[in-house]
Amino acid sequence: MHLLLRSTILGAVVIATIAGLPDVSAAQDPPCCLRDGLRIAVQYRVEAIDHRRFTATDLWNAIEPYLAAPGIHTEDLARSVGGRPIRAVTFGAGPTSVLLWSQMHGDESTATMALADLIRFFAEGSQDPLQQRLAEHLTITMVPMLNPDGAQRFARENALGIDLNRDARRLVTPEARALKALRDRLEADFGFNLHDQGVRRTAGPTGLQVAIALLAPAADEEKSYGPARTRARLVTATIAEVLNQQVPGRLARWDDSFEPRAFGDLMQQWGTSTVLIESGGLPDDPEKQDLRTLNVVALLTAFDAIASGRYETADPEVYEQLPFNLGVEYDLLLAGGQIVSGDYDPITADIALVYDDPVAGREIRVEAVGDLNRAEAMDTLDITGLYVHPEPGATTTSQGVPGIRLGHRAAFTVRRGVSPESEMAYEFRE
């Protein structure tokens, strides 16, 4: 068995794929916008962007056909440190202002793809009742890709090496200044801070991999609930209620410790009710296309709830009861096996494996060997009673005793006996 087929070892995928989304019967019609969001995410997908690594040029070329549509306004806000354009796209003429920004970390692109799809929906969906409702009640301003220099390198920081989400107070970067000036000019009522988080996170200590983590950020050290944060919590609860129908057990709550340099926290302090959406990971979603769909659903749900005022009746406990977003060290832990070491007696040792690209599940390597009883991993495979047979080249020798080489690619079989000819149970190789 090859580790590349991670879902074969670790179980079935919970989320439906784009091609096989489940029908929601009329008798179980969910609140807006699960059904509508899933439909819109498919119907208005910008097919020119289908991988998570793309540049600002790729993005603007892909959405250019939709920017001239009636009701769509595009504005150049600033130039990045590297001279690349930072643009805002606005839809609607309603009294409530909604501001969204994505990819302020250049390697966090899932929500940017979703914003591209929403721009196409706003441009082409004029006959859709949801689109009409949003246009009437909201003015939605989107900044897709705040950090184009980081996106060019698929790196977190901007061209100066600065994390834009730690520059909300000093505003030394042109990217941060552009976002702050836009918020102030709009006096945005609601904000959506759109990110990707590491995929080695679980929903609580024994939970599934987190697909989406949510947060209504604190506006002060006391984590008090003033008007802005109170509204944000209700919107977040509305999103959680809908997403839980599609990915049950895969939502979590981000740490709400106050960070006085971060945009989400200070937006809340400045009076913009701000929601953080962190896209995590899902099995068999190497380019985050399923998560892209979930972002479309989440944002349309929030827009509709704000436009209708429905968020005001949301239950805040739906948000408060979300499990915490917990990080783990390893992707896979092989527990309880015995490592066959040449002419020496087999030794009992656990093996921890990590992917160099944990999103796509590629390039697996050995990170730790030994008694890892207290280690935390995304998944654990119990191989008690089985024997690990490293391949030639995957071992190292210390004081004449061979062992598995740390940091080396995973290249071994797990068999039912000490003999290399015994029946194979699993195979780990690239």
GIDA-V786632 format. One line per field, one symbol per residue. phi: phi as a letter, one per 30 degrees, with the letter a starting at -180 (. if undefined). psi: psi as a letter, one per 30 degrees, with the letter a starting at -180 (. if undefined). A space follows every 10 residues. Layout:
# GIDA-V786632
phi = ???
psi = ???
This chain:
# GIDA-V786632
phi = .ddededddc jddddddedb dddcdddbdd debddddddd dddcddddcb bdcacddedd ddcedcdcde icbcbddacd ediddcbccc bjbddccbcb bbhdcdcbce dddddedddd dddccddded ddddddcbcc cccdidcddd ddchbddddd icdddbbdcd hdcddddddd ddedddhedb bbccbccddd bcdidbdded dbcbacedca ddhdcdeddd dddddddddd dddddcbdic cbcdecddbd ccdeddeddd jcdcccbcdc bbehbdcidd dedddedddd ededddddid ddcdcddedd dddddcdbdb dbcccidccd bhdddecdad bccbcdcddd ibhdbdcabk dcecdcbdbb cdceicbccd dejccbbbhi cdadddided baccbdbddd cdddcbbbad
psi = kkfeiefeef llkekklefh kkkjlefhjl lkheeeeeee eeegkjffjg lfjlleeeee eefefffglk fkkkkjelkl eggkkjlkkk klhlfkkkkk klhfkfgife feeeeeeeee eeefhffkee eeeeeefljj kkijififee eefhlelaff gkjfgggfee hfkfeeeeee eeeeefhkek kjjklklkfi klilfgllkk ekklkjlkfl ffhliaeeee eeeeeeeeee eeeffeikgg klklkgkkjf fkeeeeeeef gjjkkkjjkc lkkhifghee eeeeeeeeee eeeeeeefgf ffgljffeef gklljkklel ekkjkglkkk ibflkkkkkl kkklkeifef hliklkelka jheglklelk jjgkflkkjk lkfgllkjhf kklkkkflkk illjlflekf flkkelkjl.
